[in-house]
Amino acid sequence: MKQLACRKCKFITSGEEKRCPVCGGSELSDEWSGLVIILDVNSKLAEMIGAKREGRYAIKVR
């Protein structure tokens, strides 16, 4: 299954979705690298990357 990352918020979704479930953006890319898994949105890391919900985030999206 191909995974896509949102260019706006970097949230990683399954390839079946047409819009990002976090920000609603429609610019999804299959060219991304690095992975951060957020388990607690109140953590410092979540704050640094701007994560608004738990899940998987790309570090770099092209």
JOWORA-V374798 format. One record per pair of residues at least 6 apart in sequence whose C-alpha atoms are under 6 Angstrom apart, sorted by the first residue. I is the first residue (numbers start at 0). GAP is how many residues later the second one is. D is the distance in Angstrom with one decimal. If there is no record, write none. Layout:
BEGIN
i: [I	I]
gap: [GAP	GAP]
d: [D	D]
END
This chain:
BEGIN
i: [1	2	2	2	3	3	3	3	3	3	4	4	4	4	5	5	6	6	6	9	9	10	11	11	18	18	30	31	31	31	32	33	33	34	34	34	35	35	36	36	37	37	38	40]
gap: [13	10	11	12	8	9	11	24	25	26	6	7	23	24	21	22	20	21	54	47	48	46	44	45	6	7	31	28	29	30	27	24	25	22	23	24	20	21	18	19	16	17	15	12]
d: [5.0	5.7	4.7	4.9	5.6	5.3	5.7	5.7	5.2	4.7	5.5	4.3	5.4	5.3	6.0	4.5	5.8	6.0	6.0	5.4	5.3	4.5	5.5	5.4	5.6	4.7	5.5	5.5	4.3	6.0	5.3	5.5	4.9	5.8	4.8	5.8	5.8	5.2	5.7	4.5	5.1	5.3	5.3	5.9]
END
